[in-house]
Amino acid sequence: MPTPTSLDGLIEKASVYLKKKHLKQLRAAFEFGAEAHQGQTRKSGGDYIWHPVAVAEILAEIQLDHESLIAAILHDVIEDTPFTKQDIIDRFGENVAEIVDGVTKLGKLEFDNPQEAQAENFRKMVLAMARDIRVILIKLADRLHNMRTLGVMRPDKQRRIARETLEIYAPIAARLGINAIRIELEDLGFKAMHPFRFAVLENAVKKARGNRAEIVEQINEAITQRLQEDNIPAHVIGREKHLYSLYKKMKYKQLSFDEILDIFAFRVVVNSADECYRVLGSVHSLYKPFPGRFKDYIAIPKANGYQSLHTVLFGPFGAYIEIQIRTNEMHEVSEHGIAAHWVYKQSLDDEHETHGERPLSAVEVRAQEWVKNLLEIQQGAGNSLDFLENVKIDLFPNVIYVFTPKGDIITLPAGATAVDFAYAVHTNIGHATVGCRVDKKLIPLRTHLESGQTVEIIRSKELQPNPSWLHFVTTAKARSQIRAFLKNQQSESAQALGQRLLEKGLRNFNMSYNGLTDAIREGIVIELKLESWDHLLEEIGLGKRLAKLVAKQIHDVVLGKEDSVLRHPEPDQSMQPLVITGTEGMAVNYAGCCHPIPGDEIIGFISAEKGLVIHRQECKNVKHFKNHPEKWLDVNWEENITQTFDVELQLEVHNRRGALATIASNIAEMKTDIDRVRSEDKDETYSLMNIVIRVHTRKHLADVMRKLKRLSIVEKIQRL
């Protein structure tokens, strides 16, 4: 077993900011961890304990608190050793044990594939983050040390871990503002994923660095001298872009290496925000600013709390100069993000040790808001894989900043729409959205928003998101909340339809649905191994169970036991068709092959995928159902239906300019909406135009077709 004196590196870093009593606890954690991992080794051959110690050392470099360092040393104890969470509680307290438990993988559960395991582990980690954000900080340090020692793995495993790092962990580090860890994760991930590209780019940068050194020094001296003349104390340093950043720019902006290297980057660090703006004026007077390339992240910080002034200048030798201007505190936050606010300062420690928690910083508040948003996404996701994919989308935003009518700032990813904005404000506002004004002008909901716009959402009294929004929303929260609402709506619709189908099935056995007692329902649920009676109705409504078979099972169970459920309906009552009202919701679908509308002779087919699907009697697909008579259902339209239904028309029109506009205006005059249009040339004279419109009845459709037939440009018209 390694001796405690081997802890010197960790203790040396931690002693800079931790108290002696905390250092003592750190040594105790090392001794416990070393005992727990006794005999375990890593693939490199070294004792396993040095991995968690290295993780703790990474966290000590960014000065995380003593509980985090202890949890880092013990982070694999629950997963890989016989010791339990309770053992950690007994020795180091509940806070440390909760952090360790949050970092622990779901090693004891079995999954169908590695992707599902990864997604479920990530979901669990997010839930743990909601309780304590330090969970993710330890996980990031753990991943960083694993990436540093990745060389002992097989190449295929190196690539898998590197991809996961670039897709999940590096973006999370960026989202939490921990740039120091993000940059190293990205470069190590890049090296493992594309070793040859990494080596070529690294050599090119080393060669170019020597050629550029003189220019960098001249620009640095010019900026420093100008700031001294303006009496602004500042620290100016040349800033090199890391390799993965260069690679991404070359790849996605289609730039050559020489074009990337034409940009010189500098950072100016000062003492106050006021001095930041004075520096901006000084450098703009030294070199001409590039129009449209100034960004003020001090007035409007990034979502992760990052603050700086960014500007691009026309420098000497035809070079562009990127400059970041920030205070010392802003620089600390930019490097360590939320981790910068877990430093235990002596004054805060003394002040809050006996008076509760220390106050949250702005960066911590933003991090907690992000985790809360993740929880909302998780609740709306269908499963862990959906959740992980949604989070990946949310982790890669180029952001825009828009305003509410009251002047509040809402941060959204570039490409976000009015619907994304509505859900960012509040879920129920998103659900009730029917329109949008941007800078007091009405715009389509799918319009991409731009920074600086003021967005006002027009709402209805009812909560009714449109399924078509899923085609254009960009934020994970909007997507997950829409899906969750529609799924719940489908469930309610399916239950209502399932009850109607079961009522009809029970009549075949002279039984009354209302006569079913709670005891009968509970017995059927148990026999069918379902969660509840509503679950049974939902499965019937979705076509996963046939109402006739369920009615037969109920009849067999209650026969001779419950006379109260038996009755004698009218002789032909069980033969009456099911009435379709058009208000059944998502449990009833209207076939896209024949587009049935009120007035058509129709038939219902029960599908396990779509529930009850309504077809026209003459639909060519109906003949395919002949072999499944048990899935047919006699259906009929209710007499007075106010809903509209899709129907497809095919028009043969003369090839003339404005033909579509003429047809569309005539359709609008008939109080009919066009859902979609597809057009193709038939020959030099005619085009075939397929139009899906929404009508109330066959009579309404006939009126529309007559009006279109009278147009001189329409040669033929037919319903498909």
Secondary structure, DSSP 8 states (H G I E B T S, - for coil): ---GGGGHHHHHHHTTTS-HHHHHHHHHHHHHHHHHTTT-B-TTSSBTTHHHHHHHHHHHHTT--HHHHHHHHTTTHHHHSS--HHHHHHHH-HHHHHHHHHHS--TTS--SSHHHHHHHHHHHHHHHHHH-THHHHHHHHHHHHHHHTGGGS-HHHHHHHHHHIIIIIHHHHHHTT-HHHHHHHHHHHHHHH-HHHHHHHHHHHHHHHHHHHHHHHHHHHHHHHHHHHTT---EEEEE---HHHHHHHHHHTT--HHHHHTEEEEEEEESSHHHHHHHHHHHHHHSEE-TT--EETTTS--TT----EEEEEE-GGG-EEEEEEEEHHHHHHHHHGGGGGG---HHHHHHHSSSS-----HHHHHHHHHHHHHHHHHHH-SSHHHHHHHHHHHTS--EEEEE-TT--EEEEETT-BHHHHHHHH-HHHHHTEEEEEETTEE--TT-B--TT-BEEEEE-SS----GGGGGT--SHHHHHHHHHHHHHHHHHHHHHHHHHHHHHHHHTTTB-GGG--HHHHHHHHHHTT-S-HHHHHHHHHTTSS-HHHHHHHHHHHHTTT-GGGB----TTGGGS-EEE-S-SGGGEEE-TTT---TTS-EEEEEETTTEEEEEETT-GGGGGGTT-GGGEEEEEE-SS----EEEEEEEEEE--TTHHHHHHHHHHHTT-EEEEEEEEESSSSEEEEEEEEEESSHHHHHHHHHHHHTSTTEEEEEE-
